[in-house]
């Protein structure tokens, strides 16, 4: 199982018709998180976070930078991080 963390606006709620309704989340933020989640296998991580999450969690958690990655649907590369474990050089919030 892999976890991806990304922040931003999204549409969340019941979507559909009276006959078939579904609770879901949609939008660019959700798409980005989904693409990041798939990168856990490539990086050998369990949790990947975007730079936006690292900035929002500044001072709460130490992070190890994984590098930048092109993400489908994004014009610029996304800086990727994973929570730092003991003994791994890390940055305090980016």
C-alpha positions as CSV (number, residue, x, y, z in Angstrom):
1,X,0.0,0.0,0.0
2,X,1.2,3.5,-0.8
3,X,0.1,6.8,0.5
4,X,0.3,10.2,-1.3
5,X,-0.1,13.6,0.3
6,X,-1.0,16.7,-1.7
7,X,-3.0,19.8,-0.8
8,X,-5.3,22.0,-2.8
9,X,-8.9,22.6,-3.8
10,X,-11.1,19.7,-4.7
11,X,-14.8,19.0,-5.2
12,X,-15.9,16.5,-2.6
13,X,-19.4,15.1,-2.2
14,X,-22.2,13.1,-3.7
15,X,-22.0,12.9,-7.5
16,X,-24.4,11.2,-9.8
17,X,-28.1,10.8,-10.4
18,X,-31.0,9.7,-8.2
19,X,-30.6,6.2,-9.6
20,X,-26.8,5.9,-8.9
21,X,-25.1,8.2,-6.5
22,X,-21.5,8.0,-5.4
23,X,-19.5,9.9,-2.8
24,X,-16.2,10.9,-4.4
25,X,-13.5,13.6,-4.7
26,X,-12.5,15.1,-8.1
27,X,-10.2,17.8,-9.4
28,X,-6.6,18.5,-10.2
29,X,-5.5,18.1,-6.5
30,X,-7.0,14.6,-6.5
31,X,-5.5,13.7,-9.8
32,X,-2.0,14.8,-8.6
33,X,-2.3,12.8,-5.4
34,X,-3.3,9.7,-7.4
35,X,-0.3,10.1,-9.7
36,X,2.0,10.6,-6.7
37,X,0.7,7.5,-5.0
38,X,1.7,5.4,-8.0
39,X,5.3,6.7,-7.6
40,X,5.8,5.0,-4.2
41,X,6.8,1.8,-6.0
42,X,9.3,3.5,-8.1
43,X,10.9,5.3,-5.1
44,X,10.6,2.3,-2.7
45,X,8.6,4.4,-0.3
46,X,5.3,4.0,1.6
47,X,4.5,7.7,1.7
48,X,5.1,10.4,-0.8
49,X,4.3,14.1,-0.3
50,X,4.4,17.1,-2.6
51,X,6.3,20.2,-1.8
52,X,3.0,21.9,-1.0
53,X,2.4,19.4,1.8
54,X,6.0,19.9,3.2
55,X,5.5,23.6,3.3
56,X,2.1,23.3,5.0
57,X,3.6,20.9,7.6
58,X,6.7,23.1,8.2
59,X,8.1,22.3,11.6
60,X,5.8,19.3,12.2
61,X,7.7,16.6,10.5
62,X,11.2,16.1,9.0
63,X,11.3,15.3,5.3
64,X,13.7,13.6,3.0
65,X,13.7,15.0,-0.6
66,X,13.4,12.4,-3.3
67,X,13.9,14.8,-6.2
68,X,11.6,16.1,-9.0
69,X,9.3,14.2,-11.2
70,X,7.2,14.9,-14.2
71,X,3.6,14.3,-13.6
72,X,1.0,13.9,-16.4
73,X,-1.2,16.9,-16.5
74,X,1.4,19.2,-14.9
75,X,3.4,21.7,-16.8
76,X,6.3,21.8,-14.2
77,X,7.9,19.0,-12.4
78,X,6.7,18.2,-8.8
79,X,9.3,18.1,-5.9
80,X,8.7,14.9,-4.0
81,X,9.4,14.1,-0.3
82,X,9.0,11.3,2.1
83,X,8.9,11.5,5.9
84,X,12.4,11.1,7.2
85,X,13.3,8.1,9.4
86,X,16.0,8.3,12.1
87,X,19.5,8.4,10.7
88,X,18.4,9.7,7.2
89,X,19.6,13.2,6.4
90,X,16.5,15.4,6.3
91,X,15.2,18.9,6.0
92,X,12.9,20.5,8.5
93,X,9.9,21.3,6.2
94,X,11.6,21.7,2.9
